[in-house]
Amino acid sequence: MSTQRTMTTTINTLMRQLKGSNFSDSSWKDGTNAILAYVVRSYASSNKPTVQEAKHPEVMVFKNYTPIDLLPFDGHGGPYANFAGHDASRGLAKNSFDSDMLTDPKDPIDKLEDLTTEEWESLREWEQHFSSKYLFLQIKILGELPVQDLLKATMVCHKWKELVYDGSLWSTINITPFYKLIPTEHILKLIKCSSHFLKTANFRGCIQLTGHSLRALADNCPNIQVLIIKDCRGLSASSIGHCLQKSSQLKVLDVSGLDTIKMTTLLGVSLGNLEKLNMSWCRNITGPGIISMVSTCSNIRYLKLNGCPQLDDITMSLLGSSLPNLSHLSLAACTSLIDSTLLSFLKSHSSKKLTHLNLSSCARLTDASLRSLAIYSKNISHLELAGCVLMTDQGFSFLSPRLRTLVYLDLEDVHQITGATVKSIANNQPLLESFCLSNCTQISDDSIKYLVLQGICHKLKHIELDNCNITDQVLNTIAIYLDQQQKKKVIADSNPNFFSFTNRRISVEVLDCSNITESGVKEALAKASPMLTIKSFYSFQHENSDDNANLYTNARPTTGRRGHAAGQRQSSANCIIL
C-alpha cells in the first residue's frame, strides 16, 4: 500500500512538471512514455500484494443436536445409518450401501474422478433429495436466533435469505428492540412472508408502520391473535378500521395513544374473541365510541381506558352490563369520573369477577366511592387510589372492615389520610402484601409501628413511605421485629414439637424522608439483613458477605407514575441520590 502511494505521488509530480513547461509534441510524447515506463517498472518491482484471508462468518447461535433430533434419516436403525460420520458421495453416486464405498474422514478426500456421467447425475439427485429432507433442521436452527441476527442472516447468501423469510419462523413479530431503525419495506416484507403463521405482532412505537402495512397485515395474516400498535402515529383511522374489521381472531389489542382513532373508526367492528383491550389516551374516543366497541366483545377480561374523556353515568352503566367477565379495569386519569358514575358501573356489573381496579388520579372521587366499593365489590384484591385527594379517613374506615380481600393497596398522594386509615387497614386486611403510602405527609412512626407489630397484615412484604413524616425508629422497630421472627424460626426448626415459622422478608422504601439518617439505615440493616431491604438515599456494600449481594435491588418494579428507576440495581457508592 505504501509503494502504491509513493508511485501515485511521483506520477502526479511528473505530470505537473510537464504541464508547467513549454514542450513540443515530441517532448510530450517522450515525457508520457517515461511516466508509463516508470509505472511498469514500479509494478514489476513492487512486493507481492497481501491477500486477505477468508474468515468464517460470525457465529450467531450455538445449539446442540442429539441423534434423536436427526432421526429418521441417519440415526440408529435409519436407512442411511452406515453413512453417518463418513463421506458417502461415492456410495450415493453408485446407489450402494456397501462399506467399501465409504470414505473415512481421516483419509484423503475422494475426488470422484472415475464417476460416469450417469453417476454424477445420480449424486446430484441425492443432494437435492437430502436438501429438502433437512430443510426443517435448517429452519429449526435459524429459529433459535433473535430477530436482529435473523435479519442479518439474509445477507449471507440467497439460500439463507429464502430460509429466513420462511413463514414458519414468523409466528411472532416483535420489533420493539429496533423499532426506530427498521425500514418500512422490511416491515411490509415480514408481514407478507409470515402470512397465516403470524399470531403475535408487536409494533409498539414504530412510526415506520404505515397504513398500507397495516392493511397488508389484515389481508395476509388472518390468524393474528395479538396486535400491539401503541403510539404508532403513522396510521390513519381508515387503515385501523380496516384491520380491526378483518382481524376476527384477535384476543389482545393495544391501540393506546392513537389520537387518529375516532368513534367512526370503531363502527362495524366485531371482535367476539377479544379478551384484553387497551384504549388508554385515545383522546378522540368518547363514551359512545367505547360502548360501540365493547358491546360485541363480551369476553373482555382486561380493559384499560386511562385518560378517556366524557365517561358519564349511561356509558359506565352500559360498560358494566356488557362485560360480565371483566376482572381488570383501569380508569386512571379519567377526570370526568365522579362518584355517581362509578356507582352506575358497580351496580350494573352484577358479576363478582372484578379483582383489579385502578382509579388513580381520578381527583373528583370522594368517600362516597369508597362506600360504593365496600358495598358492591367484595372480591377486589388490587386497588389503586393514588392521587384521589378528596378521600379521607372516614371513607377508608368504612371500606376496610367490609372489603377484607386486598393484596395490593396504593394510597400515594392521598394527603388527607392519617394514622387512623393505616390502623384500620392493619386491623382488617389479613392478605395485604404491598402497601403504598408515599407522599401521605400525615403518616408518622406510631401508625407504621402499629401496622407491623399489632396488625393482622402478616403477609406484608413491601411498604412505600416516600416523603412521609417518619424517623429512624420505624426502621429500627421493623428490624427488631424481623430479627425476633428469625430467632423463633430457628428454635421451631430445631424442635419438632413447635409449629414451623416462615422466613418473613420486608422491603421498605423511604426516599425523600428528611428524618431518615444514614446511621439509622445502616443500623437497621445490620440487625435484620437480609430479611430487611431498605431503599433510600444511602446504599452500602458489605465486602465480607455474599448473602447481601441483592441487598439493594428493588423489591418490585415501581409504577410508571413515580419517577424512580424501576428494577435497577443501585450503585455500591456510599451515597446515592436516586
Disulfide bonds with the S-S distance in Angstrom:
none
